[in-house]
Amino acid sequence: MQIGELSRRTGVSVRMLRRYEALGLLSPARTASGYRSFAADDAATVRRIAVLSEAGLTLSAIRGLLPCARGALVGEAPCPAFRAGVRAKLADIDAKMRALAESRRILSEWA
């Protein structure tokens, strides 16, 4: 499929798909005329990238973890590096939640 179709299927803009390619997150084939040609499983990869990005991981971190995450897309357990990265992100989120709860507590005293 071409990039516009991948964009429609995933809800990710064409511009962002090009960025993913530039960062090595996607590697589409090229047609004889130079058009990108994405495989059906690229849609699942794009969705995984979007989920990880929404969870707060940078595209650079995702690039390092994505090879491990691809196995999880087909029902395999993710590799240890992926799991360690996710645990680190969860710890970061927990710390931010504690800081926000403390900020909320302080502000609520003045409300």
N, C-alpha and C positions, 0 to 999 in steps of 0.2 A: 504494500500500500504506500501511497505517497504521503508526504508530511501533512498535508491538509486533512486527509482522512484520519491519520493518527491523532491529530489535534482534535478533530470532532469526536473520535471514540474515547479520548481520555479527558477532554476538557482542559488540556494544557495548551497554551498558546503556541503557535508556530515559532515565534521568537524564542520562547523558552525551550522548545524542542531543539532548536539550533544551538542554543547555549549548552544544553545537555550533551549534544554531539561534540561541541568544541571542547568540553571538559572531559570527554572520553566516557561519558555515561551511556551513550548510545553509539552504535557503529553500524549505520545502515549501509546496505550495498548501494551501488550506483548503477543506473541504467546506462545504456550506450550513449544516450543523450545527456547524461550527467545528473539526472534527477535522483533524489534519494529514494530508496526502495526499502521500506521497513517490513520486517516479518511480523506475523500475527502475535508472537510472544513479546514483541517490543511494547505492545500496549500494556501488558502486565508489568513490564519493567518500568515503564513511565508511571504507572499507578503507584508502584512501590516507591519510586523516587519521590513522588508527590507526598505520599504518606510520611516518609521519613523526613522530608523537608518541613511539612506541617508540624511534625513532632519537635522541630527545632534543630535538627541536624543541618550542618552546612553542606553545601554541594561537595566541598572538598572531603568532608568526613564520609559522605554518602559514597563518593567515588572509591574510597578505601574499603567500605563495608559492602558495597553492592555485589561483588563476586560471591560473597558468602550468603547474601540475602537471596540471590537468584535460586539457590537450592531450596529455600523455604517456599518459593513460589510454586514448586512442583511437589510439595508435601514432605520434603526432606527437612531434617532439623538444621537450623542455621549453624554455621561453623563457630568455633569458640571466639574468634576475633569479632564476629558480628555480635554475639551475645555480650561480650565484654564491652563493646561500644554502646550497646543499648543500656546495659547496667550503668555505665558512666553517665549517660544522658538522663536516665531516671534519677540518679543521685543529684544531678544538677537541677532537675525540675523540682525535686523534693526540697532542696535548699532554697530555691526561689519561692516556693509555696510557703515555707516557714517565714521567710523575710517579708512576704506580702501579708501574711497573717499578723505578724508583729506590727507592720505599718498600719494595718486595718484597726488593730486593737488601740494603737496610740491615737489615730484619727477619731475613732468612735468616742473616745473620752472627751473630745472637744465638740462633738456634734450636738 
